[in-house]
């Protein structure tokens, strides 16, 4: 089940990737994670996401939408997002960045194969 996005959602990750590069983008995602996480648990919980939703422009999302977003990214089933799960979710929610990532991965693999042979 894909989380519902506000109709005014603008995918800024490709712009950030272009501006900051791969390492910079990961750093910015880590900063975003820290803004949303529960500082005691070091996880993004439903309560911390709801409390900090305005940081992402998600203040109009319903509790069900926020919970669905958590479920979409929760890979280990603990009803919270760790930093890796959050980064993976952000990439998955960015179709343009996913396409760029696939292209860059294929390009890197082709180069590695050329170097190997």
C-alpha positions as CSV (number, residue, x, y, z in Angstrom):
1,X,0.0,0.0,0.0
2,X,1.6,3.3,-1.0
3,X,1.3,6.2,1.3
4,X,-0.9,9.0,0.1
5,X,0.9,12.2,-0.7
6,X,-0.6,15.6,-0.4
7,X,-1.6,16.9,-3.8
8,X,1.0,19.7,-3.6
9,X,3.9,17.3,-3.0
10,X,6.9,18.3,-4.9
11,X,9.7,15.7,-5.2
12,X,12.9,17.7,-4.3
13,X,15.2,14.7,-3.9
14,X,16.5,14.8,-7.5
15,X,17.3,18.5,-7.1
16,X,19.1,17.8,-3.8
17,X,21.0,14.9,-5.4
18,X,22.1,17.2,-8.2
19,X,23.1,20.0,-5.8
20,X,24.8,18.0,-3.1
21,X,25.9,14.8,-4.8
22,X,25.4,11.4,-3.4
23,X,27.2,11.8,-0.1
24,X,25.6,15.2,0.5
25,X,22.2,13.8,-0.2
26,X,22.7,11.0,2.3
27,X,23.9,13.6,4.8
28,X,20.7,15.7,4.2
29,X,18.5,12.6,4.6
30,X,20.3,11.8,7.9
31,X,19.6,15.4,9.1
32,X,15.9,15.0,8.1
33,X,15.8,11.7,10.0
34,X,17.2,13.4,13.1
35,X,14.5,16.2,12.8
36,X,11.7,13.6,12.8
37,X,13.0,11.0,15.3
38,X,12.0,10.4,18.9
39,X,15.3,11.5,20.6
40,X,14.9,8.9,23.4
41,X,14.3,5.9,21.0
42,X,16.4,7.2,18.1
43,X,13.6,6.1,15.8
44,X,10.8,7.8,13.9
45,X,7.7,6.7,15.7
46,X,4.1,7.6,14.9
47,X,4.1,10.1,17.7
48,X,7.4,11.8,16.7
49,X,6.2,11.8,13.0
50,X,2.9,13.4,14.0
51,X,4.6,15.9,16.3
52,X,7.1,16.9,13.6
53,X,4.9,16.5,10.5
54,X,4.9,20.2,9.7
55,X,8.7,20.0,9.2
56,X,8.0,18.0,6.0
57,X,4.9,20.0,5.1
58,X,2.7,17.0,6.1
59,X,0.6,18.8,8.7
60,X,-2.5,18.2,6.7
61,X,-2.1,14.4,6.6
62,X,-4.5,12.3,8.6
63,X,-3.3,9.9,11.3
64,X,-4.1,7.0,8.9
65,X,-1.9,8.6,6.2
66,X,1.0,9.0,8.7
67,X,0.6,5.4,9.9
68,X,0.5,4.1,6.4
69,X,3.7,6.1,5.7
70,X,5.3,4.4,8.6
71,X,4.1,1.0,7.6
72,X,5.4,1.6,4.0
73,X,8.9,2.2,5.2
74,X,8.9,-0.2,8.2
75,X,11.0,-3.1,6.9
76,X,11.6,-4.9,10.3
77,X,8.0,-4.7,11.6
78,X,8.7,-2.7,14.7
79,X,6.2,0.1,13.9
80,X,8.9,2.7,13.6
81,X,11.6,3.8,11.1
82,X,15.3,3.6,11.8
83,X,17.6,5.7,9.8
84,X,18.2,3.2,7.0
85,X,14.5,2.5,6.6
86,X,13.8,6.3,6.4
87,X,16.4,6.8,3.7
88,X,15.1,3.8,1.7
89,X,11.5,5.2,2.0
90,X,12.6,8.6,0.8
91,X,14.3,7.1,-2.3
92,X,11.2,4.9,-2.9
93,X,8.9,8.0,-2.7
94,X,11.0,9.7,-5.4
95,X,10.4,8.1,-8.8
96,X,12.8,10.4,-10.6
97,X,15.6,9.7,-8.1
98,X,14.9,6.0,-8.3
99,X,15.3,6.2,-12.1
100,X,18.6,8.1,-11.8
101,X,19.8,5.7,-9.2
102,X,19.1,2.7,-11.5
103,X,20.9,4.4,-14.4
104,X,23.9,5.3,-12.2
105,X,24.1,1.7,-10.8
106,X,23.9,0.2,-14.3
107,X,26.6,2.6,-15.5
108,X,28.9,1.7,-12.5
109,X,28.3,-2.1,-13.1
110,X,29.1,-1.7,-16.8
111,X,32.3,0.1,-15.9
112,X,33.3,-2.6,-13.4
113,X,32.7,-5.3,-16.0
114,X,34.9,-3.4,-18.5
115,X,37.6,-3.1,-15.9
116,X,37.2,-6.8,-15.0
117,X,37.7,-8.0,-18.6
